[in-house]
């Protein structure tokens, strides 16, 4: 999560992202929206309405519009180490969040400040030796009973591997297996968690996507998420 690394890609993020995923037949907006739709559906089923949301590593704000639409009454913080990315996000979505730069290590908020922490395909950019510390920080700022959703690329999916290998800003990416990610989250103190695999069909086979709920435990989806709830223990 070096600031300079993401500053150099901030202005070209969208076209580079779109080019890397063209085999899926979808746009970056599709991938941003489905994640928020999933989060909103899980929280609605649990009767949860988050007051404060942290979009961790939110970059140029791809998820922000969808977060605000799904949770219009929530206070949202978009946190990122890249000042240029934050500038772009703020211009895209003025007044819809607080845009906060940080040092890539310490989240500048008090313990238990957020009810929901959302992370979209960020940790494969972070050096492995920083994972635990950042996950502990996320656990620290999450309130007891709060929800944590971390989405990542699935290294078992060939289309995902192709997209990452052909994306300039993923040059230094190290993809993380879902079970390894879940273990790191548990080590950080968030042991109540589950893995859900997502995006099994490209746009050409979109009519089959209604079947995806039956494959949630099959580890071949293009992406996955880990959903954790912070317990009082």
Residue pairs with C-beta under 8 A, 6 or more apart in sequence:
1 57
1 81
1 104
1 122
1 125
1 126
1 130
2 81
2 104
3 81
3 82
3 83
3 104
5 125
5 169
5 172
6 59
6 80
6 81
6 82
6 84
6 85
6 125
6 169
7 82
7 83
7 84
7 85
9 16
9 168
9 169
10 59
10 60
10 82
10 84
10 85
10 87
10 88
11 84
11 88
12 168
13 59
13 60
13 85
13 88
13 169
14 28
14 60
16 167
16 168
16 169
17 28
17 167
17 169
18 27
18 28
19 166
19 167
20 163
20 164
20 166
20 167
20 170
21 27
21 28
21 31
21 163
23 159
23 162
23 163
23 202
24 159
24 163
24 199
24 202
24 203
24 222
25 202
25 203
25 204
25 206
26 202
26 203
28 62
29 62
31 199
31 223
32 62
32 63
32 66
32 120
33 66
34 198
34 199
35 63
35 66
35 118
35 120
35 149
35 151
35 225
36 63
36 66
36 67
36 69
36 70
36 118
37 66
37 70
38 149
38 196
38 198
38 225
39 70
39 116
39 118
39 147
39 149
40 70
40 71
42 147
42 149
42 227
43 49
43 50
43 116
43 147
48 115
48 116
48 147
49 71
49 73
49 74
50 71
50 74
50 114
50 115
50 116
50 146
50 147
51 73
51 74
51 75
51 115
52 74
52 75
52 76
52 77
52 113
52 114
52 115
52 116
53 67
53 71
53 74
53 75
53 76
53 77
53 114
53 115
53 116
53 117
53 118
54 76
54 77
54 79
54 107
54 109
54 113
54 114
54 116
54 117
54 118
54 138
54 141
55 63
55 64
55 67
55 76
55 77
55 78
55 79
55 97
55 118
55 120
56 79
56 107
56 117
56 118
56 119
56 122
56 138
57 79
57 80
57 119
57 120
57 122
57 125
58 64
58 78
58 79
58 80
58 89
58 120
59 80
59 82
59 85
59 89
60 85
60 88
60 89
60 92
61 78
61 88
61 89
61 90
61 92
61 93
61 97
62 120
63 118
63 120
64 76
64 78
64 89
64 92
64 93
64 96
64 97
65 92
65 93
65 96
67 74
67 76
67 118
68 74
68 76
68 93
68 96
68 97
71 116
74 116
75 98
76 96
76 97
76 98
77 97
77 98
77 100
77 109
77 114
78 86
78 89
78 97
78 98
78 99
78 100
79 100
79 101
79 102
79 107
80 86
80 89
80 100
80 101
80 102
81 101
81 102
81 103
81 104
82 101
83 101
86 99
86 100
86 101
89 97
89 99
90 99
100 108
102 108
104 126
104 130
105 130
105 133
105 134
105 137
106 137
107 137
107 138
107 140
107 141
109 141
110 141
111 140
111 141
112 140
112 141
112 142
112 143
112 144
112 146
113 141
113 143
114 141
114 142
114 143
114 146
115 142
115 143
115 146
115 147
116 146
116 147
116 148
116 149
117 138
117 141
117 142
117 146
117 147
117 148
117 149
118 149
119 138
119 148
119 149
119 150
119 151
120 151
121 151
121 152
121 153
121 223
123 131
123 134
123 150
123 152
123 176
123 181
124 152
124 153
124 164
124 170
124 173
124 174
124 175
124 176
125 170
125 172
125 173
126 134
128 174
131 184
132 184
132 187
132 188
135 184
135 185
135 187
135 188
135 190
136 188
136 189
138 148
138 188
138 190
139 148
139 188
139 189
139 190
139 230
142 148
142 190
142 230
143 230
144 230
144 231
144 232
145 229
145 230
145 231
145 232
146 229
146 230
147 227
147 228
147 229
148 185
148 190
148 226
148 227
148 228
148 229
148 230
149 225
149 226
149 227
150 181
150 185
150 225
150 226
150 228
151 198
151 223
151 224
151 225
152 175
152 176
152 178
152 181
152 223
152 224
152 225
152 226
153 160
153 163
153 164
153 173
153 175
153 222
153 223
154 160
154 175
154 178
154 197
154 219
154 220
154 221
154 222
154 223
154 224
155 161
155 175
155 176
155 177
156 177
156 219
156 220
157 220
157 221
157 222
157 223
159 202
159 222
160 175
160 222
160 223
161 175
163 170
164 170
164 173
164 175
178 195
178 197
178 219
178 224
178 226
179 195
181 226
182 193
182 195
182 226
185 193
185 226
185 228
186 193
189 230
190 228
190 229
190 230
191 228
191 231
192 228
192 229
192 230
192 231
193 226
193 227
193 228
193 229
194 226
194 227
195 217
195 224
195 225
195 226
196 216
196 217
196 224
196 225
196 227
197 215
197 216
197 217
197 218
197 219
197 220
197 221
197 223
197 224
198 212
198 216
198 221
198 222
198 223
198 224
198 225
199 212
199 221
199 222
199 223
200 208
200 209
200 212
200 215
200 218
200 220
200 221
200 222
201 208
201 209
201 212
212 221
215 221
